[in-house]
């Protein structure tokens, strides 16, 4: 089943990287099949880890739970289409910054598949189009619900927002904790990572950039 999907993506010239959205290549039956196949494979993983999931009451349904979690929840941004976003004219010609945040970050490190959690803020200097503020939250959730590295997720979100409303300026600031660093490895529990993307006038006008940073901090 996965081979057929991969063939379809490859023939169309697409990619299926961890942080790609591949919904355009999938039917509902494909998504169901991915979940079912993952359940089987994860039971094999438990066997390899010498965990008796057939008789252990704690892990008997773990393969089903994990398959559902990955496909329908934490990685759903790979398999679901982008949420419907309606734009509106900037009827009052607003030409000042507006900001949103903090927006909760829930993602997973594509290196170790453990959680990335934190907050992000978005700043907009609008042009001719605006979207409802809740739509920024939905877009962020959709982009982050994939295996990610923080730097790329910030750029991905910025690219989508910029393509939709073509603002005069766009700023995104993300601050997150990575369990690949706090739970394993160096186990440094106090460290957070901060990434930012500045586009348009936020990139070219230092005063405007500083105003955004002052507003969100």
C-alpha positions as CSV (number, residue, x, y, z in Angstrom):
1,X,0.0,0.0,0.0
2,X,2.7,2.5,1.0
3,X,4.7,1.5,-2.2
4,X,1.7,2.5,-4.4
5,X,1.4,5.8,-2.7
6,X,5.1,6.4,-3.0
7,X,4.9,5.5,-6.7
8,X,2.1,8.0,-7.2
9,X,4.0,10.8,-5.4
10,X,7.2,10.1,-7.4
11,X,5.5,10.0,-10.7
12,X,3.9,13.3,-10.0
13,X,7.3,14.8,-9.2
14,X,6.4,15.3,-5.5
15,X,8.3,14.5,-2.3
16,X,7.2,12.7,0.8
17,X,9.7,14.2,3.4
18,X,8.7,14.1,7.0
19,X,7.3,17.6,7.1
20,X,5.6,17.5,3.7
21,X,1.8,17.4,3.3
22,X,0.9,14.6,1.0
23,X,-2.9,14.8,1.2
24,X,-3.3,15.5,-2.5
25,X,-2.1,12.0,-3.2
26,X,-4.3,10.2,-0.7
27,X,-7.9,9.0,-0.5
28,X,-9.7,8.4,2.8
29,X,-9.2,4.6,2.2
30,X,-5.4,5.3,1.8
31,X,-5.3,7.0,5.2
32,X,-7.2,4.2,6.8
33,X,-4.8,1.7,5.3
34,X,-1.8,3.7,6.6
35,X,-3.2,3.5,10.1
36,X,-3.9,-0.2,9.9
37,X,-0.5,-1.0,8.5
38,X,1.2,1.1,11.2
39,X,-0.7,-0.8,13.9
40,X,0.7,-4.1,12.5
41,X,4.3,-2.8,12.3
42,X,4.2,-1.2,15.8
43,X,3.2,-4.6,17.2
44,X,6.3,-6.0,15.6
45,X,8.3,-3.2,17.2
46,X,7.0,-4.2,20.6
47,X,8.0,-7.8,19.9
48,X,11.5,-6.6,19.0
49,X,11.6,-4.7,22.3
50,X,10.6,-7.9,24.1
51,X,7.3,-6.6,25.3
52,X,4.5,-9.1,25.5
53,X,1.7,-7.0,24.1
54,X,-0.5,-10.0,23.7
55,X,-0.7,-10.7,27.4
56,X,0.4,-7.5,29.0
57,X,-2.8,-5.5,30.0
58,X,-0.9,-2.2,29.8
59,X,0.3,-2.6,26.2
60,X,-2.3,-4.9,24.6
61,X,-3.9,-2.0,22.7
62,X,-0.8,0.1,22.5
63,X,-0.3,-0.5,18.7
64,X,-3.8,0.7,17.9
65,X,-3.4,3.7,20.1
66,X,-0.1,4.7,18.6
67,X,-1.3,4.2,15.0
68,X,-4.3,6.4,15.6
69,X,-2.2,9.0,17.5
70,X,0.4,9.3,14.7
71,X,-2.1,9.4,11.7
72,X,-5.1,11.2,13.2
73,X,-3.5,13.5,15.7
74,X,0.2,14.4,16.1
75,X,1.1,13.9,12.4
76,X,-2.3,14.7,10.9
77,X,-0.7,17.8,9.1
78,X,0.9,15.3,6.7
79,X,-2.4,13.6,5.7
80,X,-5.1,16.2,6.0
81,X,-5.7,19.0,3.5
82,X,-5.0,22.6,4.5
83,X,-7.9,24.1,6.5
84,X,-10.3,26.2,4.5
85,X,-9.2,29.9,4.8
86,X,-11.3,32.8,3.5
87,X,-9.6,36.1,3.0
88,X,-11.4,39.5,3.3
89,X,-10.5,42.9,1.9
90,X,-8.7,45.3,4.2
91,X,-11.7,47.6,3.9
92,X,-10.4,50.2,6.4
93,X,-6.9,50.2,4.9
94,X,-5.3,49.3,8.2
95,X,-1.6,50.1,8.0
96,X,-0.4,49.4,11.5
97,X,1.0,46.2,12.9
98,X,-1.3,43.6,14.5
99,X,0.0,40.6,16.4
100,X,-1.3,37.3,17.5
101,X,0.0,35.0,20.2
102,X,1.1,33.2,22.1
103,X,-0.1,30.3,19.9
104,X,0.6,26.9,21.3
105,X,3.3,24.9,19.5
106,X,2.7,21.1,19.5
107,X,5.0,19.2,17.2
108,X,7.6,16.4,17.1
109,X,11.3,16.3,16.3
110,X,11.9,14.5,13.0
111,X,15.2,13.2,14.3
112,X,13.8,11.3,17.3
113,X,10.0,11.6,17.1
114,X,9.6,13.1,20.5
115,X,7.6,16.3,21.4
116,X,8.5,19.9,20.6
117,X,6.3,22.2,22.7
118,X,6.2,26.0,23.1
119,X,4.7,29.2,21.8
120,X,4.8,31.3,18.7
121,X,3.8,34.8,17.8
122,X,2.8,36.3,14.4
123,X,3.0,39.9,13.3
124,X,1.3,41.3,10.3
125,X,1.6,44.6,8.5
126,X,-1.4,44.1,6.2
127,X,-1.7,44.9,2.5
128,X,-5.0,44.5,0.6
129,X,-6.2,41.2,2.2
130,X,-6.7,39.9,5.8
131,X,-7.9,36.6,7.3
132,X,-9.7,35.8,10.5
133,X,-7.3,35.6,13.5
134,X,-8.4,32.1,14.4
135,X,-7.2,31.0,10.9
136,X,-3.6,31.7,11.9
137,X,-4.0,29.3,14.8
138,X,-5.4,26.6,12.4
139,X,-2.6,27.1,9.9
140,X,0.0,26.9,12.6
141,X,-1.5,23.7,14.0
142,X,-1.6,22.2,10.5
143,X,2.0,22.9,9.7
144,X,3.3,21.8,13.1
145,X,1.4,18.5,13.2
146,X,4.2,16.8,11.3
147,X,7.7,15.6,12.2
148,X,9.6,18.9,12.1
149,X,12.7,20.7,12.9
150,X,11.9,24.1,14.3
151,X,13.8,26.2,11.8
152,X,11.9,24.6,8.8
153,X,8.5,24.8,10.5
154,X,8.9,28.5,11.0
155,X,9.7,29.1,7.4
156,X,6.9,26.8,6.2
157,X,4.3,28.7,8.2
158,X,5.7,32.0,6.9
159,X,5.6,30.9,3.3
160,X,1.9,29.8,3.6
161,X,0.8,33.0,5.2
162,X,2.7,35.2,2.8
163,X,1.3,33.4,-0.2
164,X,-2.3,33.8,1.1
165,X,-2.5,37.4,2.1
166,X,0.7,39.0,0.6
167,X,1.2,41.3,3.6
168,X,3.5,44.3,3.5
169,X,5.3,42.7,6.4
170,X,5.3,39.4,8.1
171,X,7.1,38.4,11.3
172,X,7.0,35.0,13.1
173,X,8.8,34.2,16.4
174,X,8.8,30.7,17.8
175,X,10.2,29.6,21.2
176,X,10.1,25.9,22.0
177,X,11.4,23.1,24.2
178,X,12.7,20.0,22.5
179,X,12.4,16.7,24.3
180,X,15.2,15.2,22.1
181,X,17.4,17.5,24.2
182,X,15.6,17.5,27.6
183,X,14.5,13.9,27.9
184,X,17.5,12.2,26.2
185,X,21.0,13.2,25.1
186,X,22.4,16.0,27.1
187,X,19.2,16.2,29.3
188,X,19.4,20.0,29.5
189,X,16.0,20.8,30.9
190,X,16.1,24.6,30.9
191,X,17.2,25.3,27.3
192,X,14.7,26.6,24.8
193,X,15.2,27.3,21.1
194,X,14.1,30.5,19.5
195,X,13.6,31.0,15.7
196,X,12.3,33.9,13.8
197,X,11.3,34.8,10.2
198,X,11.1,38.4,9.1
199,X,9.6,39.3,5.7
200,X,9.0,42.5,3.8
201,X,9.0,45.6,5.9
202,X,9.8,43.7,9.1
203,X,13.1,42.6,7.4
204,X,13.9,46.0,6.0
205,X,12.8,48.4,8.7
206,X,14.6,47.9,12.0
207,X,12.1,50.1,13.9
208,X,9.2,48.0,12.7
209,X,11.0,44.8,13.7
210,X,11.8,46.2,17.1
211,X,8.2,47.2,17.6
212,X,7.0,43.7,16.9
213,X,9.6,42.2,19.3
214,X,8.5,44.7,21.9
215,X,4.8,43.9,21.5
216,X,5.3,40.1,21.8
217,X,7.8,40.2,24.6
